[in-house]
Amino acid sequence: MIHFKDSYWASALRCSLIFPLLFLLPACSHYRWGSPGLDSLPFQTLYVKPVINKTYIPEAQALVSQQLIRYLQQSGICITQCEEDADAVLIVVLRNYVQSTLTTQRNDTTLASSFTVSVEAQCTLLNNVNCKAYFTNQGVCASINAEANDNVQQTLYQDMPVLTGKLADQIRNLVIGTW
């Protein structure tokens, strides 16, 4: 008899948990995680113009360009080497670079012990077929916190790929996202 009760309650518990799920499944069948699929993008091929650097970060344009192209390709976007062969063209301009102190050193408050570094970009995505813009001058920003070692410039140099990688990821999300 005890076995029957345990079995009855176990069955009742299973049914009470499964029954509501049967009503939820049809409602969730069209939901997808993340951004829409690449098939919903209005272009098939993309040309990424070399990034324009209007900041004083040396060689940032090369880092952002390389990382951006890699992230876009990893997302499944076909990148072309020739602008004329592309359905769309992406233009990125690095605008602002800001370095601000978070904390100072105990023994010398004029020296930073940690700081925030951020970079902003303006992005334009053009339809290369009819010359209309999908979006124009969309702002994108990325920032990192860095710990200052003995040499702040060396720390910034080492952390620059992380910062530009975050920016490239934000730009990729802008391109494949819903606008």
Secondary structure, DSSP 8 states (H G I E B T S, - for coil): -HHHHHHHHHHHHHHHHHHHHHHHHHHHTT--SSS--GGGSS-SEEEE---EE-SS-TTHHHHHHHHHHHHHHHTT-EE-SSGGG-SEEEEEEEEEEEEEEEEE-SS-TTSEEEEEEEEEEEEEEEETTT--EEEEEEEEEEEEEEE--S-HHHHHHHHHHHHHHHHHHHHHHHHHS--
